[in-house]
Amino acid sequence: MTWSEFERILRKKYLSERYYDDRAKEFYELKMGYMTDEEYTSMFLELLRYMPYLKEEKAKIHRFISGLSVAFKDRIEFDEPRSLEEAIRNFKHCYEQSKCRS
């Protein structure tokens, strides 16, 4: 048995469809609000694990950026990141710059 088969069986047996629906809802409603860059990124990546159907990099980037506060959203979109990792790096850089200005 492979690891992915084991995970699939485990999830099917112990986690309800409602659980996955709740994680999907949480993922699509995630907003940065008063979270730090680390908290938002960590929460986003944790919830992304429950979205196996979200395969396109553009969709992941769009969803990540859409949850950011306006001050960061505009700056990250302007850079047009090509990967989620690049979007996250840009966001962390912008976040650090904003902390230095405060």
C-alpha positions in Angstrom: 0.0 0.0 0.0 1.3 3.4 -0.9 1.2 6.5 1.4 -1.4 8.2 -0.7 -3.6 5.1 -0.6 -3.3 5.0 3.1 -4.2 8.7 3.5 -7.2 8.3 1.2 -8.5 5.3 3.2 -7.8 7.1 6.5 -9.6 10.3 5.4 -12.6 8.4 4.1 -12.9 6.4 7.3 -12.3 9.1 9.9 -13.1 12.5 8.3 -16.6 13.4 7.2 -17.5 15.2 4.0 -18.8 18.0 6.2 -15.3 18.4 7.7 -13.9 18.9 4.2 -16.7 21.3 3.2 -16.0 23.3 6.3 -12.3 23.5 5.4 -13.2 24.6 1.9 -15.4 27.3 3.2 -12.7 28.5 5.6 -10.2 28.5 2.8 -12.3 30.6 0.5 -13.3 33.0 3.2 -9.8 33.4 4.6 -8.8 37.1 5.1 -5.7 38.5 6.6 -7.4 40.9 8.9 -5.1 41.4 12.0 -3.0 38.3 11.3 0.8 38.7 10.8 2.3 37.6 7.6 3.4 34.3 9.1 0.0 33.6 10.5 -1.8 34.3 7.3 0.6 32.4 5.1 0.6 29.4 7.5 -3.2 29.3 7.7 -3.5 29.6 3.9 -1.0 26.7 3.3 -2.7 24.6 5.9 -6.1 25.0 4.3 -4.7 24.6 0.8 -4.0 21.0 1.7 -7.8 20.4 1.7 -8.1 21.7 -1.8 -6.6 18.9 -4.0 -8.7 20.0 -6.9 -7.0 23.5 -6.9 -4.1 22.6 -9.2 -3.5 25.7 -11.3 -0.9 28.0 -9.9 -2.8 31.1 -11.1 -5.8 30.0 -9.1 -3.7 29.5 -5.9 -2.0 32.9 -6.4 -5.3 34.6 -7.0 -6.8 33.1 -3.9 -3.7 34.0 -1.7 -3.7 37.6 -2.9 -7.5 38.0 -2.6 -7.2 37.4 1.2 -4.6 40.1 1.7 -5.4 43.6 3.0 -5.6 46.2 0.3 -2.2 47.7 1.1 -0.5 44.4 0.3 -2.9 43.2 -2.4 -2.2 46.0 -4.8 1.6 45.7 -4.5 1.7 42.0 -4.9 -0.7 42.0 -7.9 1.4 44.7 -9.6 4.5 42.4 -9.4 2.5 39.6 -11.2 4.0 36.6 -9.4 4.3 33.5 -11.5 4.2 31.0 -8.6 2.6 30.8 -5.2 6.0 30.8 -3.6 6.9 34.0 -5.4 3.7 35.6 -4.2 4.4 34.6 -0.6 8.0 35.9 -0.8 6.8 39.2 -2.2 4.2 39.5 0.5 6.7 38.8 3.3 9.0 41.4 1.8 6.2 44.0 1.6 5.1 43.1 5.1 8.6 43.5 6.5 8.9 46.9 4.7 5.7 48.1 6.2 6.9 47.1 9.7 10.0 49.2 9.2 8.0 52.2 8.3 5.8 52.0 11.3 
